[in-house]
Amino acid sequence: MSLARVSWLTVVAICVFASIGLFVTGYAGYGVTVIAVGLAAGVNLLPEPSGE
């Protein structure tokens, strides 16, 4: 696994834990925003399209 992939996976994991914490403390709007950031970072974990 490459360093770039590990770093994006780390960002996604941090976003998941941060959003859970924000939902628990009652900051639902910020939690949704952090989920959106995590999803945007997760796009970088998708496999690259084949160049046919």
Steps between C-alpha positions, in 0.01 A plus 500: 500500500644837401561786739249718315227240544578460870486876551160530329371208704620678814315817400180303442533323836558830683191645331290202609607532864464878496150482354393245761631729773321799351170312477531382860562853627206639303676674213310324224570761232873479554477122509339493157768736370779275629330199341497688168871573536564132579308391192693745287826360637370145447474563127879481492479140623304381196694296247631689202306448176666285240624697202360298213 
